[in-house]
């Protein structure tokens, strides 16, 4: 049994981070999962001055009871901040999980930050989904802004589908936990407020999640998947969770001022709870 906390889309709000640190001290979880869009917009320094310092204080206070921390970034987090997360990992503050596998006890954990193309300009963590299709109103990865240089050929050819196949390889992931930023397509977790909206007379799909992530879950059947990204989805659908076959999909994105804190045990994901703090 493992007691886990999951939070996502904190967007550099110090009040949300303070609430998360307080919950860790009060509850002493075994693990904390952070699902991207963690940083504020604007100049850097937040990773070192707020996150690393906060997790250093947790380590000093909790000592042997300090939890494992697993981190991916999100589409609003500049990849130029990635070295700060790698430095924090080297200092033992967290595990930077994007594109990697680690473990929590006897369970594998995997992380993946990228989302399908969006209308937003920053493209550090965007990939084509299953093909080079771009929804109406969205901007292709090679046509947006990057905080670190990437060859145009990679931007034009990389897909979430291929990335996930490479990440999981031939592993048996039926007991694994996957930490994503994007939600799976067509679920209670990817419903956007796009009703009756169109671009150039083309109606917009109200579901904006990843088809590749959904197909991966359907095919590989992990135990638990964790998602953020679409802030308003839980409010619009009335649910922060969904099921795809045997997989429990849990969402921590929230469009209110509170911190949405998900508590779960990978051995009993049906008993997961979510609290707005």
Secondary structure as the mmCIF struct_conf table of DSSP 4:
data_model
#
loop_
_struct_conf.conf_type_id
_struct_conf.id
_struct_conf.beg_label_comp_id
_struct_conf.beg_label_asym_id
_struct_conf.beg_label_seq_id
_struct_conf.end_label_comp_id
_struct_conf.end_label_asym_id
_struct_conf.end_label_seq_id
STRN STRN1 UNK A 4 UNK A 7
TURN_TY1_P TURN_TY1_P1 UNK A 11 UNK A 12
HELX_RH_AL_P HELX_RH_AL_P1 UNK A 14 UNK A 27
BEND BEND1 UNK A 30 UNK A 30
STRN STRN2 UNK A 31 UNK A 35
BEND BEND2 UNK A 36 UNK A 36
BEND BEND3 UNK A 39 UNK A 39
BEND BEND4 UNK A 41 UNK A 44
HELX_RH_AL_P HELX_RH_AL_P2 UNK A 46 UNK A 46
HELX_RH_PI_P HELX_RH_PI_P1 UNK A 47 UNK A 52
HELX_RH_AL_P HELX_RH_AL_P3 UNK A 53 UNK A 62
HELX_RH_3T_P HELX_RH_3T_P1 UNK A 63 UNK A 65
HELX_LH_PP_P HELX_LH_PP_P1 UNK A 66 UNK A 67
STRN STRN3 UNK A 68 UNK A 72
TURN_TY1_P TURN_TY1_P2 UNK A 75 UNK A 76
BEND BEND5 UNK A 77 UNK A 77
HELX_RH_3T_P HELX_RH_3T_P2 UNK A 79 UNK A 81
HELX_RH_AL_P HELX_RH_AL_P4 UNK A 82 UNK A 90
TURN_TY1_P TURN_TY1_P3 UNK A 91 UNK A 92
BEND BEND6 UNK A 93 UNK A 93
STRN STRN4 UNK A 95 UNK A 96
STRN STRN5 UNK A 98 UNK A 98
TURN_TY1_P TURN_TY1_P4 UNK A 99 UNK A 99
STRN STRN6 UNK A 101 UNK A 104
TURN_TY1_P TURN_TY1_P5 UNK A 105 UNK A 106
STRN STRN7 UNK A 107 UNK A 112
STRN STRN8 UNK A 115 UNK A 115
BEND BEND7 UNK A 119 UNK A 121
STRN STRN9 UNK A 122 UNK A 122
TURN_TY1_P TURN_TY1_P6 UNK A 124 UNK A 125
STRN STRN10 UNK A 126 UNK A 126
STRN STRN11 UNK A 128 UNK A 128
BEND BEND8 UNK A 129 UNK A 132
TURN_TY1_P TURN_TY1_P7 UNK A 136 UNK A 137
HELX_RH_3T_P HELX_RH_3T_P3 UNK A 141 UNK A 143
BEND BEND9 UNK A 144 UNK A 144
STRN STRN12 UNK A 145 UNK A 145
BEND BEND10 UNK A 147 UNK A 148
HELX_RH_AL_P HELX_RH_AL_P5 UNK A 152 UNK A 157
STRN STRN13 UNK A 159 UNK A 159
HELX_RH_AL_P HELX_RH_AL_P6 UNK A 160 UNK A 168
TURN_TY1_P TURN_TY1_P8 UNK A 169 UNK A 170
TURN_TY1_P TURN_TY1_P9 UNK A 174 UNK A 175
STRN STRN14 UNK A 177 UNK A 180
BEND BEND11 UNK A 181 UNK A 182
HELX_LH_PP_P HELX_LH_PP_P2 UNK A 183 UNK A 183
STRN STRN15 UNK A 184 UNK A 184
TURN_TY1_P TURN_TY1_P10 UNK A 185 UNK A 186
BEND BEND12 UNK A 187 UNK A 187
TURN_TY1_P TURN_TY1_P11 UNK A 188 UNK A 189
BEND BEND13 UNK A 190 UNK A 190
STRN STRN16 UNK A 191 UNK A 191
BEND BEND14 UNK A 193 UNK A 193
TURN_TY1_P TURN_TY1_P12 UNK A 195 UNK A 196
STRN STRN17 UNK A 198 UNK A 199
TURN_TY1_P TURN_TY1_P13 UNK A 200 UNK A 201
STRN STRN18 UNK A 202 UNK A 203
HELX_LH_PP_P HELX_LH_PP_P3 UNK A 204 UNK A 205
BEND BEND15 UNK A 206 UNK A 206
STRN STRN19 UNK A 207 UNK A 207
BEND BEND16 UNK A 209 UNK A 209
STRN STRN20 UNK A 210 UNK A 210
HELX_RH_AL_P HELX_RH_AL_P7 UNK A 211 UNK A 220
BEND BEND17 UNK A 223 UNK A 223
STRN STRN21 UNK A 224 UNK A 227
BEND BEND18 UNK A 229 UNK A 229
TURN_TY1_P TURN_TY1_P14 UNK A 231 UNK A 232
HELX_RH_AL_P HELX_RH_AL_P8 UNK A 233 UNK A 237
BEND BEND19 UNK A 238 UNK A 238
BEND BEND20 UNK A 240 UNK A 240
STRN STRN22 UNK A 241 UNK A 244
TURN_TY1_P TURN_TY1_P15 UNK A 245 UNK A 246
STRN STRN23 UNK A 247 UNK A 251
BEND BEND21 UNK A 255 UNK A 258
STRN STRN24 UNK A 260 UNK A 264
HELX_RH_3T_P HELX_RH_3T_P4 UNK A 266 UNK A 271
STRN STRN25 UNK A 273 UNK A 276
#
